[in-house]
Amino acid sequence: MTTTEKPKTEKDFVARLADAGEEALQRIADLPGGQKALTAYNDLKTRVDDLGKKVRGIDALEERIFKLEKEVAALKKGKAPARGQAPRKPAA
C-alpha cells in the first residue's frame, strides 16, 4: 500500500459516512415528530455548550476566591487587638 492510496481510502470512507449521516438525518426529519426531535436535540446541544462554558469559568472564580480568602486572613491577623486589653476610651 502506498502513501497516496491511504488518504484516498480514508477520504472515501469519511465521505461515505458523512453521506450516510445526512441521509439518516433527512429520514428522521421526514418521520412524524422527527422534526420536533431534531429541534429538541439541537436545543439540548446548545444548552450543553452553554453549560460547558459556564463550568470552565468556575476554575477562574475559585482561584479568585482563594486569593481573596488569603487577603482577608492577612487583614484579620494585622488588625486583631491584643487579647486581654480593651481599647481605651479618651477621658471626657
VEXZADREN-711700 format. One record per atom (N, C-alpha, C): x, y, z; residue in one letter. Coordinates in pm, 1 decimal. Layout:
<xx: X, yy: Y, zz: Z, resn: A>;
...
This chain:
<xx: 84.7, yy: -118.1, zz: 0.0, resn: M>;
<xx: 0.0, yy: 0.0, zz: 0.0, resn: M>;
<xx: 88.8, yy: 123.8, zz: 0.0, resn: M>;
<xx: 66.7, yy: 214.1, zz: -89.8, resn: T>;
<xx: 147.1, yy: 335.7, zz: -96.1, resn: T>;
<xx: 80.7, yy: 443.9, zz: -14.3, resn: T>;
<xx: 155.9, yy: 550.7, zz: 8.1, resn: T>;
<xx: 103.0, yy: 659.5, zz: 89.7, resn: T>;
<xx: -9.0, yy: 734.7, zz: 18.7, resn: T>;
<xx: -12.7, yy: 731.3, zz: -113.7, resn: T>;
<xx: -118.4, yy: 802.4, zz: -185.1, resn: T>;
<xx: -251.9, yy: 728.1, zz: -177.2, resn: T>;
<xx: -248.0, yy: 598.9, zz: -159.2, resn: E>;
<xx: -370.9, yy: 521.2, zz: -152.5, resn: E>;
<xx: -441.4, yy: 539.3, zz: -18.6, resn: E>;
<xx: -367.8, yy: 551.5, zz: 88.7, resn: K>;
<xx: -427.4, yy: 558.9, zz: 221.7, resn: K>;
<xx: -516.6, yy: 682.0, zz: 239.7, resn: K>;
<xx: -469.8, yy: 803.5, zz: 207.9, resn: P>;
<xx: -559.0, yy: 918.7, zz: 224.5, resn: P>;
<xx: -684.0, yy: 909.2, zz: 137.6, resn: P>;
<xx: -671.4, yy: 854.9, zz: 17.5, resn: K>;
<xx: -787.8, yy: 843.3, zz: -70.7, resn: K>;
<xx: -890.2, yy: 749.4, zz: -8.9, resn: K>;
<xx: -844.4, yy: 639.2, zz: 46.3, resn: T>;
<xx: -933.9, yy: 542.9, zz: 110.5, resn: T>;
<xx: -1001.1, yy: 607.3, zz: 230.9, resn: T>;
<xx: -925.0, yy: 680.7, zz: 311.0, resn: E>;
<xx: -981.7, yy: 747.3, zz: 427.4, resn: E>;
<xx: -1084.4, yy: 851.4, zz: 385.2, resn: E>;
<xx: -1053.7, yy: 926.7, zz: 281.2, resn: K>;
<xx: -1148.6, yy: 1027.1, zz: 233.3, resn: K>;
<xx: -1276.4, yy: 960.8, zz: 183.1, resn: K>;
<xx: -1261.2, yy: 850.3, zz: 113.9, resn: D>;
<xx: -1379.6, yy: 779.3, zz: 65.1, resn: D>;
<xx: -1465.0, yy: 732.7, zz: 181.8, resn: D>;
<xx: -1401.7, yy: 677.2, zz: 283.0, resn: F>;
<xx: -1473.9, yy: 627.9, zz: 399.5, resn: F>;
<xx: -1544.1, yy: 742.6, zz: 471.1, resn: F>;
<xx: -1472.6, yy: 851.8, zz: 493.2, resn: V>;
<xx: -1530.5, yy: 966.8, zz: 561.9, resn: V>;
<xx: -1644.2, yy: 1026.9, zz: 479.3, resn: V>;
<xx: -1626.8, yy: 1035.6, zz: 349.3, resn: A>;
<xx: -1730.9, yy: 1089.5, zz: 262.5, resn: A>;
<xx: -1855.2, yy: 1000.2, zz: 266.0, resn: A>;
<xx: -1834.9, yy: 868.9, zz: 262.2, resn: R>;
<xx: -1949.3, yy: 777.1, zz: 268.5, resn: R>;
<xx: -2019.7, yy: 788.0, zz: 403.0, resn: R>;
<xx: -1942.8, yy: 799.9, zz: 508.6, resn: L>;
<xx: -2000.5, yy: 812.3, zz: 642.2, resn: L>;
<xx: -2079.6, yy: 942.2, zz: 655.3, resn: L>;
<xx: -2025.3, yy: 1051.5, zz: 601.3, resn: A>;
<xx: -2095.2, yy: 1180.1, zz: 605.4, resn: A>;
<xx: -2224.8, yy: 1173.0, zz: 524.1, resn: A>;
<xx: -2219.5, yy: 1111.4, zz: 409.4, resn: D>;
<xx: -2340.5, yy: 1097.0, zz: 327.1, resn: D>;
<xx: -2446.6, yy: 1014.3, zz: 399.9, resn: D>;
<xx: -2402.5, yy: 907.5, zz: 463.6, resn: A>;
<xx: -2496.8, yy: 821.6, zz: 536.3, resn: A>;
<xx: -2559.0, yy: 898.8, zz: 652.6, resn: A>;
<xx: -2479.8, yy: 980.9, zz: 719.6, resn: G>;
<xx: -2532.1, yy: 1060.8, zz: 830.1, resn: G>;
<xx: -2633.7, yy: 1162.9, zz: 782.5, resn: G>;
<xx: -2605.8, yy: 1226.2, zz: 670.2, resn: E>;
<xx: -2700.0, yy: 1323.7, zz: 614.6, resn: E>;
<xx: -2831.2, yy: 1256.2, zz: 575.1, resn: E>;
<xx: -2819.4, yy: 1139.7, zz: 515.2, resn: E>;
<xx: -2940.7, yy: 1066.3, zz: 476.5, resn: E>;
<xx: -3021.1, yy: 1026.0, zz: 599.4, resn: E>;
<xx: -2952.9, yy: 983.3, zz: 704.1, resn: A>;
<xx: -3022.1, yy: 943.0, zz: 827.0, resn: A>;
<xx: -3094.8, yy: 1061.6, zz: 888.4, resn: A>;
<xx: -3031.7, yy: 1177.8, zz: 890.0, resn: L>;
<xx: -3096.3, yy: 1297.1, zz: 944.1, resn: L>;
<xx: -3218.6, yy: 1337.0, zz: 861.7, resn: L>;
<xx: -3208.4, yy: 1323.8, zz: 729.9, resn: Q>;
<xx: -3323.3, yy: 1355.8, zz: 645.4, resn: Q>;
<xx: -3438.8, yy: 1259.8, zz: 671.1, resn: Q>;
<xx: -3406.3, yy: 1131.6, zz: 690.7, resn: R>;
<xx: -3511.2, yy: 1033.2, zz: 718.1, resn: R>;
<xx: -3577.3, yy: 1061.6, zz: 853.4, resn: R>;
<xx: -3497.9, yy: 1098.5, zz: 952.1, resn: I>;
<xx: -3554.1, yy: 1129.9, zz: 1084.3, resn: I>;
<xx: -3646.6, yy: 1251.0, zz: 1073.6, resn: I>;
<xx: -3604.4, yy: 1351.5, zz: 998.2, resn: A>;
<xx: -3685.9, yy: 1471.9, zz: 983.7, resn: A>;
<xx: -3817.8, yy: 1441.1, zz: 912.5, resn: A>;
<xx: -3818.1, yy: 1342.4, zz: 822.6, resn: D>;
<xx: -3939.7, yy: 1306.8, zz: 748.9, resn: D>;
<xx: -4038.6, yy: 1226.4, zz: 833.0, resn: D>;
<xx: -3992.0, yy: 1165.0, zz: 941.0, resn: L>;
<xx: -4081.7, yy: 1086.2, zz: 1026.9, resn: L>;
<xx: -4176.7, yy: 1178.0, zz: 1102.2, resn: L>;
<xx: -4294.7, yy: 1126.4, zz: 1140.5, resn: P>;
<xx: -4384.2, yy: 1208.7, zz: 1221.9, resn: P>;
<xx: -4317.7, yy: 1237.9, zz: 1356.6, resn: P>;
<xx: -4309.6, yy: 1363.3, zz: 1390.8, resn: G>;
<xx: -4243.7, yy: 1403.3, zz: 1515.1, resn: G>;
<xx: -4092.7, yy: 1410.6, zz: 1502.7, resn: G>;
<xx: -4041.0, yy: 1377.0, zz: 1389.6, resn: G>;
<xx: -3895.8, yy: 1377.5, zz: 1369.5, resn: G>;
<xx: -3837.0, yy: 1516.7, zz: 1374.0, resn: G>;
<xx: -3908.6, yy: 1611.4, zz: 1316.0, resn: Q>;
<xx: -3860.8, yy: 1749.5, zz: 1316.4, resn: Q>;
<xx: -3854.7, yy: 1801.5, zz: 1459.4, resn: Q>;
<xx: -3955.7, yy: 1763.5, zz: 1538.4, resn: K>;
<xx: -3958.0, yy: 1803.9, zz: 1678.9, resn: K>;
<xx: -3838.2, yy: 1745.1, zz: 1753.7, resn: K>;
<xx: -3807.8, yy: 1619.3, zz: 1724.8, resn: A>;
<xx: -3695.5, yy: 1552.0, zz: 1790.0, resn: A>;
<xx: -3563.7, yy: 1618.9, zz: 1752.4, resn: A>;
<xx: -3548.2, yy: 1654.5, zz: 1625.6, resn: L>;
<xx: -3424.6, yy: 1720.8, zz: 1583.1, resn: L>;
<xx: -3411.3, yy: 1859.3, zz: 1647.6, resn: L>;
<xx: -3522.8, yy: 1930.5, zz: 1658.7, resn: T>;
<xx: -3520.0, yy: 2061.6, zz: 1724.2, resn: T>;
<xx: -3481.7, yy: 2046.9, zz: 1870.1, resn: T>;
<xx: -3539.7, yy: 1947.3, zz: 1937.7, resn: A>;
<xx: -3506.9, yy: 1923.7, zz: 2078.4, resn: A>;
<xx: -3359.6, yy: 1887.4, zz: 2093.4, resn: A>;
<xx: -3307.4, yy: 1807.5, zz: 2002.2, resn: Y>;
<xx: -3166.2, yy: 1769.6, zz: 2006.4, resn: Y>;
<xx: -3077.0, yy: 1892.5, zz: 1989.1, resn: Y>;
<xx: -3110.3, yy: 1978.1, zz: 1893.7, resn: N>;
<xx: -3029.5, yy: 2098.3, zz: 1871.4, resn: N>;
<xx: -3035.3, yy: 2191.8, zz: 1991.2, resn: N>;
<xx: -3152.6, yy: 2205.0, zz: 2052.8, resn: D>;
<xx: -3164.8, yy: 2287.3, zz: 2173.0, resn: D>;
<xx: -3081.0, yy: 2230.3, zz: 2286.0, resn: D>;
<xx: -3084.8, yy: 2099.2, zz: 2301.2, resn: L>;
<xx: -3005.6, yy: 2033.7, zz: 2405.3, resn: L>;
<xx: -2857.2, yy: 2056.9, zz: 2382.4, resn: L>;
<xx: -2814.4, yy: 2045.6, zz: 2257.8, resn: K>;
<xx: -2673.7, yy: 2066.6, zz: 2224.0, resn: K>;
<xx: -2631.5, yy: 2209.1, zz: 2259.9, resn: K>;
<xx: -2715.7, yy: 2305.3, zz: 2229.6, resn: T>;
<xx: -2685.7, yy: 2444.8, zz: 2260.8, resn: T>;
<xx: -2675.8, yy: 2465.3, zz: 2411.7, resn: T>;
<xx: -2767.7, yy: 2407.3, zz: 2484.5, resn: R>;
<xx: -2766.3, yy: 2422.3, zz: 2631.0, resn: R>;
<xx: -2644.3, yy: 2356.5, zz: 2692.8, resn: R>;
<xx: -2605.8, yy: 2240.7, zz: 2642.2, resn: V>;
<xx: -2487.2, yy: 2172.3, zz: 2694.6, resn: V>;
<xx: -2362.2, yy: 2254.2, zz: 2665.0, resn: V>;
<xx: -2354.2, yy: 2314.3, zz: 2547.4, resn: D>;
<xx: -2240.9, yy: 2400.2, zz: 2514.0, resn: D>;
<xx: -2233.3, yy: 2519.5, zz: 2609.0, resn: D>;
<xx: -2348.2, yy: 2582.4, zz: 2636.2, resn: D>;
<xx: -2351.0, yy: 2695.7, zz: 2729.2, resn: D>;
<xx: -2308.9, yy: 2653.0, zz: 2869.2, resn: D>;
<xx: -2356.9, yy: 2538.5, zz: 2912.2, resn: L>;
<xx: -2321.0, yy: 2486.9, zz: 3043.7, resn: L>;
<xx: -2171.3, yy: 2460.0, zz: 3052.0, resn: L>;
<xx: -2115.6, yy: 2405.0, zz: 2946.5, resn: G>;
<xx: -1971.2, yy: 2379.8, zz: 2942.7, resn: G>;
<xx: -1890.9, yy: 2507.8, zz: 2956.7, resn: G>;
<xx: -1935.7, yy: 2613.9, zz: 2891.7, resn: K>;
<xx: -1866.2, yy: 2742.9, zz: 2902.8, resn: K>;
<xx: -1871.7, yy: 2794.9, zz: 3045.7, resn: K>;
<xx: -1987.6, yy: 2781.6, zz: 3109.1, resn: K>;
<xx: -2002.0, yy: 2829.5, zz: 3246.6, resn: K>;
<xx: -1915.1, yy: 2748.7, zz: 3342.5, resn: K>;
<xx: -1909.4, yy: 2618.8, zz: 3323.0, resn: V>;
<xx: -1830.5, yy: 2532.8, zz: 3411.7, resn: V>;
<xx: -1681.8, yy: 2564.4, zz: 3397.4, resn: V>;
<xx: -1638.4, yy: 2594.4, zz: 3276.6, resn: R>;
<xx: -1496.8, yy: 2629.6, zz: 3257.9, resn: R>;
<xx: -1461.5, yy: 2756.6, zz: 3332.6, resn: R>;
<xx: -1557.3, yy: 2846.5, zz: 3351.5, resn: G>;
<xx: -1531.8, yy: 2970.4, zz: 3423.0, resn: G>;
<xx: -1522.9, yy: 2952.3, zz: 3573.2, resn: G>;
<xx: -1567.4, yy: 2838.1, zz: 3624.0, resn: I>;
<xx: -1565.4, yy: 2813.9, zz: 3768.6, resn: I>;
<xx: -1422.3, yy: 2808.5, zz: 3820.8, resn: I>;
<xx: -1331.0, yy: 2752.9, zz: 3745.3, resn: D>;
<xx: -1192.0, yy: 2743.7, zz: 3790.4, resn: D>;
<xx: -1134.1, yy: 2882.1, zz: 3817.8, resn: D>;
<xx: -1161.0, yy: 2976.4, zz: 3730.1, resn: A>;
<xx: -1109.9, yy: 3112.4, zz: 3749.6, resn: A>;
<xx: -1172.7, yy: 3175.5, zz: 3873.7, resn: A>;
<xx: -1301.6, yy: 3151.9, zz: 3894.6, resn: L>;
<xx: -1368.7, yy: 3206.4, zz: 4013.1, resn: L>;
<xx: -1312.0, yy: 3146.4, zz: 4140.9, resn: L>;
<xx: -1286.4, yy: 3016.5, zz: 4141.7, resn: E>;
<xx: -1228.9, yy: 2952.2, zz: 4259.9, resn: E>;
<xx: -1091.8, yy: 3009.8, zz: 4291.4, resn: E>;
<xx: -1014.7, yy: 3037.0, zz: 4188.9, resn: E>;
<xx: -881.6, yy: 3094.7, zz: 4208.9, resn: E>;
<xx: -892.3, yy: 3234.1, zz: 4269.8, resn: E>;
<xx: -986.3, yy: 3314.3, zz: 4221.5, resn: R>;
<xx: -1006.9, yy: 3448.3, zz: 4277.3, resn: R>;
<xx: -1052.4, yy: 3441.8, zz: 4422.6, resn: R>;
<xx: -1142.1, yy: 3348.7, zz: 4453.1, resn: I>;
<xx: -1190.6, yy: 3333.3, zz: 4590.4, resn: I>;
<xx: -1075.6, yy: 3294.4, zz: 4682.3, resn: I>;
<xx: -989.9, yy: 3204.6, zz: 4638.0, resn: F>;
<xx: -875.7, yy: 3162.0, zz: 4718.8, resn: F>;
<xx: -785.5, yy: 3281.3, zz: 4751.1, resn: F>;
<xx: -758.2, yy: 3364.5, zz: 4651.6, resn: K>;
<xx: -674.5, yy: 3482.8, zz: 4674.4, resn: K>;
<xx: -741.0, yy: 3579.4, zz: 4772.1, resn: K>;
<xx: -871.1, yy: 3600.8, zz: 4755.6, resn: L>;
<xx: -942.3, yy: 3691.2, zz: 4845.5, resn: L>;
<xx: -944.9, yy: 3637.3, zz: 4988.1, resn: L>;
<xx: -961.0, yy: 3507.7, zz: 5004.3, resn: E>;
<xx: -959.5, yy: 3448.1, zz: 5137.8, resn: E>;
<xx: -824.0, yy: 3468.9, zz: 5204.5, resn: E>;
<xx: -716.6, yy: 3456.3, zz: 5128.7, resn: K>;
<xx: -583.0, yy: 3479.7, zz: 5184.6, resn: K>;
<xx: -567.4, yy: 3625.5, zz: 5227.4, resn: K>;
<xx: -618.7, yy: 3717.6, zz: 5145.1, resn: E>;
<xx: -609.7, yy: 3859.5, zz: 5179.5, resn: E>;
<xx: -689.8, yy: 3891.0, zz: 5305.6, resn: E>;
<xx: -809.0, yy: 3835.3, zz: 5317.1, resn: V>;
<xx: -892.6, yy: 3858.2, zz: 5435.1, resn: V>;
<xx: -823.7, yy: 3802.3, zz: 5558.7, resn: V>;
<xx: -764.9, yy: 3684.2, zz: 5547.4, resn: A>;
<xx: -694.3, yy: 3624.7, zz: 5661.5, resn: A>;
<xx: -577.1, yy: 3712.0, zz: 5703.3, resn: A>;
<xx: -505.3, yy: 3767.2, zz: 5606.2, resn: A>;
<xx: -392.0, yy: 3853.6, zz: 5638.4, resn: A>;
<xx: -440.4, yy: 3982.1, zz: 5705.8, resn: A>;
<xx: -550.6, yy: 4037.1, zz: 5659.6, resn: L>;
<xx: -605.5, yy: 4158.2, zz: 5721.0, resn: L>;
<xx: -651.6, yy: 4131.6, zz: 5864.1, resn: L>;
<xx: -711.4, yy: 4016.7, zz: 5888.1, resn: K>;
<xx: -757.1, yy: 3981.5, zz: 6021.9, resn: K>;
<xx: -639.5, yy: 3969.1, zz: 6117.7, resn: K>;
<xx: -531.6, yy: 3913.8, zz: 6072.6, resn: K>;
<xx: -412.5, yy: 3898.9, zz: 6157.1, resn: K>;
<xx: -354.4, yy: 4034.8, zz: 6192.6, resn: K>;
<xx: -351.6, yy: 4124.6, zz: 6100.7, resn: G>;
<xx: -290.3, yy: 4255.2, zz: 6121.8, resn: G>;
<xx: -374.3, yy: 4347.3, zz: 6207.3, resn: G>;
<xx: -503.8, yy: 4337.6, zz: 6203.9, resn: K>;
<xx: -591.6, yy: 4430.1, zz: 6275.2, resn: K>;
<xx: -644.1, yy: 4375.3, zz: 6407.0, resn: K>;
<xx: -617.6, yy: 4251.7, zz: 6442.5, resn: A>;
<xx: -672.7, yy: 4193.7, zz: 6564.7, resn: A>;
<xx: -608.1, yy: 4259.0, zz: 6686.2, resn: A>;
<xx: -687.9, yy: 4311.8, zz: 6781.3, resn: P>;
<xx: -630.6, yy: 4372.2, zz: 6901.8, resn: P>;
<xx: -572.6, yy: 4264.5, zz: 6992.0, resn: P>;
<xx: -479.3, yy: 4304.5, zz: 7074.7, resn: A>;
<xx: -416.6, yy: 4210.5, zz: 7166.9, resn: A>;
<xx: -522.1, yy: 4161.1, zz: 7265.1, resn: A>;
<xx: -516.8, yy: 4036.5, zz: 7301.4, resn: R>;
<xx: -615.9, yy: 3978.6, zz: 7392.4, resn: R>;
<xx: -591.8, yy: 4028.5, zz: 7533.9, resn: R>;
<xx: -700.3, yy: 4047.4, zz: 7605.9, resn: G>;
<xx: -690.1, yy: 4088.7, zz: 7744.9, resn: G>;
<xx: -688.7, yy: 4239.5, zz: 7762.1, resn: G>;
<xx: -671.0, yy: 4313.3, zz: 7657.7, resn: Q>;
<xx: -672.7, yy: 4458.7, zz: 7667.7, resn: Q>;
<xx: -791.4, yy: 4513.0, zz: 7591.1, resn: Q>;
<xx: -869.2, yy: 4592.4, zz: 7658.4, resn: A>;
<xx: -981.4, yy: 4656.3, zz: 7592.8, resn: A>;
<xx: -933.2, yy: 4789.1, zz: 7537.4, resn: A>;
<xx: -988.4, yy: 4832.7, zz: 7425.6, resn: P>;
<xx: -947.0, yy: 4961.4, zz: 7374.2, resn: P>;
<xx: -981.9, yy: 5072.6, zz: 7472.2, resn: P>;
<xx: -891.7, yy: 5165.9, zz: 7493.1, resn: R>;
<xx: -912.5, yy: 5273.9, zz: 7588.7, resn: R>;
<xx: -993.6, yy: 5384.9, zz: 7527.8, resn: R>;
<xx: -1082.5, yy: 5437.0, zz: 7610.5, resn: K>;
<xx: -1164.5, yy: 5549.0, zz: 7567.5, resn: K>;
<xx: -1097.8, yy: 5676.1, zz: 7618.9, resn: K>;
<xx: -1099.0, yy: 5779.4, zz: 7539.8, resn: P>;
<xx: -1038.7, yy: 5905.0, zz: 7587.3, resn: P>;
<xx: -1124.6, yy: 5964.3, zz: 7699.0, resn: P>;
<xx: -1059.3, yy: 6028.1, zz: 7795.5, resn: A>;
<xx: -1130.6, yy: 6090.7, zz: 7908.4, resn: A>;
<xx: -1206.7, yy: 6211.0, zz: 7859.4, resn: A>;
<xx: -1326.8, yy: 6226.1, zz: 7912.0, resn: A>;
<xx: -1411.6, yy: 6336.5, zz: 7866.9, resn: A>;
<xx: -1392.1, yy: 6460.1, zz: 7950.7, resn: A>;
